[in-house]
């Protein structure tokens, strides 16, 4: 009995498998073939779309009323056809000038990069030469100068409009034309800090009143804001400096005056008097 059932099941399976295979094979989609508007050529589709988008360019019969360019169709490999003008330019200037279907024309004159490789530095040098024609301030704060002003020195800044300000230099910010110094002093026993642009036209001059005893080990002496390290007022030091400078200037002026009188006596060529002599 069991053998009969097994043989019947196997025969039924053999008969069912071909039917399922045929059914699945019938459901496999065949190759798609365009029909209707899609079966038209690309030129026809492009022209029909153009007529629908721009009906004002066509008459009632579908004939264009103006001269229209032919449709640009991409080739099978996906690349666009190069126009005859670009082919001519490629032959004249080389294939390297036609990149991504865009014509690259050569420069007739040298590029700006060749004329001015570093425009920022050029503009900075021109501005410094205009604001500091003698180069005194540039040398005063140049790192290559062994006698340049450093942090910790007492500086005196003279202004064209306003009172001069003196204090200890606690910071030097080198930024080309925007180079500035930070001075710390005291006014009415109150600590005051002032920034001054080195190349500013309002600054008449910068003088080193007194140099630091030794070179500071920091670039910014901000610790001088504390009470322990504050230098306090530098008014007395500046007063002594100005007094010595005035005395030196008076001595030099007197020396020149004496030399001028001696040359007048020896040479006999002094200042001529007028016809009336000394006016009473």
ABEGO torsion letter per residue (X at the ends): XAAAAAAAAAAAAAAAAAAAAAAAAAABBBBBBBBEAAABBAAAAAAAAAAAABAAABBAAGBBABBBBBBBBBBAAGBBBBBAAAAAAAAAAEAAABBGGBBBBBBABBBAAAABABAAAAAAAAAAAAABAAGAAAAAABAABAABBBBGBBBBBBBABEBBBBBBBABBBBAEAABBBBBBBBBGGBBBBBBBBAABAABABBBBABBBABBBABABBAAAABAAABAEBAAAAAAAAAAAAAAAAAAAAAAAAAAAAAAAAAAGBBBBBBAAEBBX
